Amino acid sequence: MARAALGWGVRDLAEKAGTTANTVSRFENGADALGGTLSKIEATLTAAGIVFIPAGSYQGDGGPGVRLRGAGEGG
């Protein structure tokens, strides 16, 4: 969802996060990834404007997810 919000493909995220497209694809398909790799991916998405919504933080129906930070929002 985060990549889609940014209009990025697997290769875009992999290049920006300093990992491989195969690693991103495997993780998105449910495989485990090293903590350092996950940290790089999360930091890259956050820097690009993605906000991660943890379970219990959303007011209303729904659960954990992501959204694109709006103009003027802090991060």
C-alpha positions as CSV (number, residue, x, y, z in Angstrom):
1,M,0.0,0.0,0.0
2,A,2.8,2.4,0.8
3,R,4.5,1.9,-2.6
4,A,1.2,2.4,-4.3
5,A,0.6,5.7,-2.5
6,L,3.9,7.0,-3.7
7,G,3.6,5.6,-7.2
8,W,6.7,3.5,-6.8
9,G,7.4,0.1,-8.2
10,V,9.3,-2.7,-6.4
11,R,12.5,-1.6,-8.1
12,D,12.0,2.0,-7.1
13,L,11.7,1.1,-3.4
14,A,14.6,-1.4,-3.6
15,E,16.9,1.2,-5.1
16,K,16.0,3.9,-2.7
17,A,16.3,1.6,0.3
18,G,19.6,0.1,-0.8
19,T,18.3,-3.5,-1.1
20,T,17.2,-5.7,-4.0
21,A,13.9,-6.0,-5.7
22,N,13.8,-9.7,-4.9
23,T,14.1,-8.8,-1.2
24,V,11.2,-6.3,-1.4
25,S,9.0,-8.8,-3.3
26,R,9.7,-11.6,-0.9
27,F,8.8,-9.4,2.1
28,E,5.7,-8.1,0.5
29,N,4.6,-11.7,-0.2
30,G,5.0,-12.6,3.5
31,A,8.5,-13.9,3.8
32,D,10.7,-12.8,6.7
33,A,13.4,-10.2,6.2
34,L,16.3,-9.1,8.4
35,G,15.6,-6.3,10.9
36,G,18.2,-4.0,9.3
37,T,16.5,-4.4,5.9
38,L,13.1,-3.7,7.4
39,S,14.5,-0.6,9.1
40,K,15.9,0.7,5.8
41,I,12.6,0.1,4.0
42,E,10.6,1.8,6.7
43,A,13.0,4.8,6.9
44,T,12.8,5.2,3.1
45,L,9.0,5.1,3.1
46,T,8.8,7.5,6.0
47,A,11.2,10.0,4.5
48,A,9.0,9.9,1.3
49,G,5.9,10.9,3.3
50,I,4.4,7.6,4.4
51,V,2.8,7.5,7.9
52,F,2.4,4.0,9.5
53,I,-0.8,3.6,11.5
54,P,-0.4,1.0,14.3
55,A,-3.2,-1.1,15.5
56,G,-5.4,0.8,18.0
57,S,-4.4,4.2,16.7
58,Y,-7.1,4.8,14.2
59,Q,-10.3,6.5,15.2
60,G,-13.2,4.5,13.5
61,D,-13.4,1.3,11.7
62,G,-10.2,-0.3,10.5
63,G,-6.9,-1.5,11.8
64,P,-3.2,-0.9,11.1
65,G,-2.3,0.6,7.8
66,V,-0.5,3.4,6.0
67,R,-1.3,6.8,4.6
68,L,0.5,9.5,2.7
69,R,1.3,12.5,4.9
70,G,-0.6,15.6,3.8
71,A,0.9,19.0,3.1
72,G,1.8,20.8,6.3
73,E,1.7,17.7,8.5
74,G,4.7,17.0,10.6
75,G,6.4,13.7,10.5
